[in-house]
Amino acid sequence: MSTPHIEAQKNQIAKTVLMPGDPLRAKYVAENFLEDVERFNAVRNMFGYTGVYNGRRISVMGSGMGMPSIGIYSYELFKFYDVENIIRIGSCGAYTDTLDLYDVILAERAYSESTYASVQAGEAYEPYTHPSETLNGRIEEIADSLDIELHKGTIHSSDVFYRENFEDFKRIRDTYGAIAVEMEAYALFHNARITGKRAATILTVSDSLVTKQETSPEERQKSFTNMMEIALRLAE
Ligand code: HPA
């Protein structure tokens, strides 16, 4: 079988899929953390791999940037490839000065002004979507056992990276309680709900809208090991 965007056979993809935004980060995780790796997708260079971590099978695939992109890939994985769990592992911009570069965030809720969920399901607009409590519970246990501090809170899934009114992030932070911004979780959580599956989002702070600090793409690619270590332990 294949779908318009994934060329894999069903049994080539594990029940749990980690999804970084960047397909090259998926390649990096596969090459540096997994054994017995097989690439199952290269359509549009949106690389996906399945391998073994600590004796357990797990997949990792790029989601692309933004809700339309992760919306397509996560829907196809959940609906047509019998994937049970998708864990987004991404980067985010901090909305508060209590977060530092490289802090790890576990999303408890995603706020968005996006129409993705309402259009997808033909439902009224809801400002928030939610991750799986089961997955979040396991992520907290794993982080605890690895002594990695998790910052839990609401994140903002934005359709816009470059805003003309830069300071508007403060309104979103203060009105909706968002501690950081990324561009995918709201759609991922919606797709999990609509397909009866599970999703979670772990983020590493790559820049701060408050202090204007940022990391380089190379640092981002390599320095996210804390988040990976947590996510890989979710292999079934
Ligand atoms: N905005 C949106 N998404 C992001 C950002 C940001 O500042 N940083 C990392 N992902």
Boltz pocket constraint, residues with backbone or C-beta under 6 A from the ligand:
constraints:
  - pocket:
      binder: B
      contacts: [[A, 91], [A, 92], [A, 93], [A, 158], [A, 160], [A, 161], [A, 181], [A, 182], [A, 183], [A, 206], [A, 207]]
      max_distance: 6.0
